């Protein structure tokens, strides 16, 4: 999966924690993307089995989509926490974590999680 697809799935997960239902327009507003761009991405993710769309336009993640979204979201939270603990401003830390979360290997991320659990929490 490409980084952009991961970002959409993570966004849908985050919005679903805040709202009872999520539509493409919510995703567009949150990501500051155009509605046509979001519509294309949502259709691709739907076709690839990562999300479902109800007849009313409500978006829900499939099991496969939820797994990816949760992985990316966890990376975002942990990486942001580490960067803030190192003294990085929270807004900058969140922005940088967003860039790192898509490229970091599972092995390195697991090592960082173990370190955080023993030293930062």
VOPAGU-2260 file (C-alpha; in pm, 1 decimal, decimal comma):
REM VOPAGU-2260
SITE   aa  ch    i         X         Y         Z
SITE  UNK   A    0       0,0       0,0       0,0
SITE  UNK   A    1     116,0     350,6     -77,0
SITE  UNK   A    2     167,0     619,5     183,2
SITE  UNK   A    3    -135,1     814,8      60,9
SITE  UNK   A    4    -362,7     514,5     109,4
SITE  UNK   A    5    -228,1     467,3     461,3
SITE  UNK   A    6    -297,9     834,4     535,3
SITE  UNK   A    7    -658,9     800,4     421,9
SITE  UNK   A    8    -713,0     488,8     632,2
SITE  UNK   A    9    -554,7     651,6     937,3
SITE  UNK   A   10    -769,6     961,3     886,4
SITE  UNK   A   11   -1087,6     753,2     869,0
SITE  UNK   A   12    -984,7     576,0    1190,0
SITE  UNK   A   13    -914,6     905,5    1369,7
SITE  UNK   A   14   -1242,1    1058,4    1251,0
SITE  UNK   A   15   -1436,8     747,3    1353,3
SITE  UNK   A   16   -1306,1     796,7    1708,2
SITE  UNK   A   17   -1446,6    1151,6    1704,5
SITE  UNK   A   18   -1769,9    1105,8    1508,3
SITE  UNK   A   19   -2047,9     849,8    1493,5
SITE  UNK   A   20   -2020,0     837,0    1114,2
SITE  UNK   A   21   -1757,2     941,5     861,5
SITE  UNK   A   22   -1817,0    1058,2     505,6
SITE  UNK   A   23   -1578,0    1153,2     227,3
SITE  UNK   A   24   -1643,1    1521,9     293,8
SITE  UNK   A   25   -1521,3    1475,0     652,5
SITE  UNK   A   26   -1201,2    1318,8     520,7
SITE  UNK   A   27   -1156,8    1601,9     268,9
SITE  UNK   A   28   -1204,3    1864,9     539,8
SITE  UNK   A   29    -970,7    1691,7     785,5
SITE  UNK   A   30    -693,8    1638,8     530,1
SITE  UNK   A   31    -755,4    1969,9     353,1
SITE  UNK   A   32    -788,4    1785,8      20,3
SITE  UNK   A   33   -1036,6    1845,2    -259,4
SITE  UNK   A   34   -1355,2    1638,4    -263,1
SITE  UNK   A   35   -1272,3    1490,1    -608,3
SITE  UNK   A   36    -927,7    1376,9    -485,7
SITE  UNK   A   37   -1079,1    1212,2    -179,2
SITE  UNK   A   38   -1353,1    1053,5    -388,3
SITE  UNK   A   39   -1095,3     891,3    -620,1
SITE  UNK   A   40    -890,3     765,8    -325,0
SITE  UNK   A   41   -1195,5     633,6    -140,4
SITE  UNK   A   42   -1313,8     446,1    -449,3
SITE  UNK   A   43    -968,8     290,5    -494,5
SITE  UNK   A   44    -953,3     187,0    -127,9
SITE  UNK   A   45   -1306,2      47,0    -154,9
SITE  UNK   A   46   -1218,8    -146,3    -473,1
SITE  UNK   A   47    -907,2    -285,7    -303,9
SITE  UNK   A   48   -1107,6    -407,4      -3,1
SITE  UNK   A   49    -982,4    -162,1     260,1
SITE  UNK   A   50   -1310,5      13,3     328,1
SITE  UNK   A   51   -1682,8      -4,0     271,8
SITE  UNK   A   52   -1922,4     272,4     178,4
SITE  UNK   A   53   -2289,5     253,1     268,8
SITE  UNK   A   54   -2556,5     372,4      24,2
SITE  UNK   A   55   -2576,6     687,7     239,1
SITE  UNK   A   56   -2203,5     751,8     188,6
SITE  UNK   A   57   -2079,4     645,5     532,0
SITE  UNK   A   58   -1726,8     504,0     533,2
SITE  UNK   A   59   -1619,6     209,9     747,8
SITE  UNK   A   60   -1289,4      28,1     748,0
SITE  UNK   A   61   -1280,8    -340,8     663,2
SITE  UNK   A   62   -1078,0    -572,3     885,5
SITE  UNK   A   63    -785,2    -537,3     645,8
SITE  UNK   A   64    -820,0    -157,5     637,8
SITE  UNK   A   65    -856,1    -133,7    1014,9
SITE  UNK   A   66    -536,4    -333,0    1071,8
SITE  UNK   A   67    -336,6     -95,2     853,5
SITE  UNK   A   68    -500,6     214,3    1004,1
SITE  UNK   A   69    -430,7      96,5    1359,5
SITE  UNK   A   70     -67,3      19,7    1274,8
SITE  UNK   A   71     -10,1     362,6    1123,4
SITE  UNK   A   72    -195,3     537,8    1405,5
SITE  UNK   A   73       7,4     354,3    1671,5
SITE  UNK   A   74     327,7     452,7    1494,9
SITE  UNK   A   75     210,8     813,6    1484,0
SITE  UNK   A   76     129,6     823,7    1855,3
SITE  UNK   A   77     450,1     653,0    1970,1
SITE  UNK   A   78     678,1     852,2    1739,9
SITE  UNK   A   79     513,9    1179,9    1842,2
SITE  UNK   A   80     559,7    1086,8    2208,9
SITE  UNK   A   81     929,2    1010,3    2155,3
SITE  UNK   A   82     994,2    1333,7    1967,5
SITE  UNK   A   83     812,6    1543,3    2227,9
SITE  UNK   A   84    1012,8    1372,3    2503,4
SITE  UNK   A   85    1330,0    1469,1    2313,7
SITE  UNK   A   86    1220,7    1832,4    2332,3
SITE  UNK   A   87    1053,9    1879,9    1994,0
SITE  UNK   A   88     750,0    2109,3    1990,7
SITE  UNK   A   89     432,0    1897,7    1987,4
SITE  UNK   A   90     302,7    2033,1    1654,8
SITE  UNK   A   91     639,0    1975,3    1485,3
SITE  UNK   A   92     668,2    1632,4    1646,8
SITE  UNK   A   93     326,2    1527,9    1514,7
SITE  UNK   A   94     411,5    1652,9    1166,4
SITE  UNK   A   95     747,0    1473,4    1163,8
SITE  UNK   A   96     594,6    1155,7    1307,3
SITE  UNK   A   97     347,2    1161,4    1019,6
SITE  UNK   A   98     637,9    1152,2     773,7
SITE  UNK   A   99     833,2     883,3     958,6
SITE  UNK   A  100     539,6     650,7    1033,0
SITE  UNK   A  101     512,7     534,5     671,8
SITE  UNK   A  102     879,6     451,8     617,0
SITE  UNK   A  103    1004,7     306,4     943,2
SITE  UNK   A  104    1057,1     -69,6     945,2
SITE  UNK   A  105     856,7    -292,2    1177,3
SITE  UNK   A  106    1181,5    -406,5    1341,8
SITE  UNK   A  107    1294,0     -51,6    1422,0
SITE  UNK   A  108     949,2      54,6    1536,2
SITE  UNK   A  109     920,5    -246,3    1768,7
SITE  UNK   A  110    1260,2    -155,6    1919,5
SITE  UNK   A  111    1141,4     202,6    1974,8
SITE  UNK   A  112     820,1      77,3    2138,8
SITE  UNK   A  113    1019,9    -142,5    2375,8
SITE  UNK   A  114    1243,6     151,5    2462,8
SITE  UNK   A  115     946,9     381,7    2524,4
SITE  UNK   A  116     779,1     122,9    2745,4
SITE  UNK   A  117    1089,3     102,2    2964,1
SITE  UNK   A  118    1196,0     464,1    2968,3
SITE  UNK   A  119     933,2     718,1    2865,3
SITE  UNK   A  120     587,8     614,2    2983,8
